């Protein structure tokens, strides 16, 4: 097995996080599209972000744009520090 393909043993813990509803719907749809768990998808996104890299190919980004339209997700990265929860 090539060096970059060796499996890395980790320990996972259960977490309860709150997330914007439409964003979660898109994330779940992307995970389903890629035949992976939501947790695996989120881990990949975060690990890529920590290295300043995009987690998605151009084709996946096109699919995400379609899913955002389907689920009405209009939030952008610039909104991330300005979100206020509806009461």
N, C-alpha and C positions, 0 to 999 in steps of 0.2 A: 504494500500500500504506500502510495506517495506521501511524503512528509505532510503536505497541506491537506491530505485526505484522512489523516488519522483522527479517530474519534476522541473527543475531549470529555472526560468524565466530570460531571457537575452535580451539584445538589440544588434542587428546586424547592421553593416554598410556595404555599398558597397565599395569595394576596387578594385583598378586596379593594379595588380602585373604582372611583366614580369617573365617568367619562361622558362627554356629550353624546346624546342618543344617536344622531345621524352619523357621527364619526365612528361610533362603535358598529353600526350597521354596515358601513363601508368596509371597515377592518375585517369583520366577520365574513363578508362576501369575498374579499381578497384572499383570506385564509382558505376558504372553501375552494375558490378558483385554483389555488396553488396546492390543494390537497394537503394542508398542514393545519396544525392547531393554532388557535388564536395566540396562545402563549409563545409558540415557536415563531410566529410572524412578528410579534412585538419584540421578542429578544433580538431577532435579526435586524429590525428597524433601528433599535437602540444601539446595537453594536456598530452598525454602519454609521449612525449619526455621531457616535463618540469619536469616530475616525474621520468625520467630515465627508463621508461618502454617501451617495444615493443608494438606497436599499433596493431600488426597482429598476428594471430594464425599461427602455423606451416603450416597448410593447405593453408591459405591465402598467406603465403610466397612462397609456391610452385607455386601457381597461378600467383603471381607477377613475379616470375622468368620466367615463360612461356610468360607472357605479355612483359617483358623486351626483350626477344628474338624476339618476333613478331614485336615490334616497334624499334628494333635496339638500345635499351638503354644500353650502356656499361659504363656509368658513375658510379662511386663508391663514397661512403662517403668521401674518402680521396681526391677526386677531388673538393669537395665543395668550397674550398677557392682558387682554382686555375683556375676558369672558366673565359674565356675571350670571349666576344661576337664577333661573326663574323661581319665584316662591309661590 
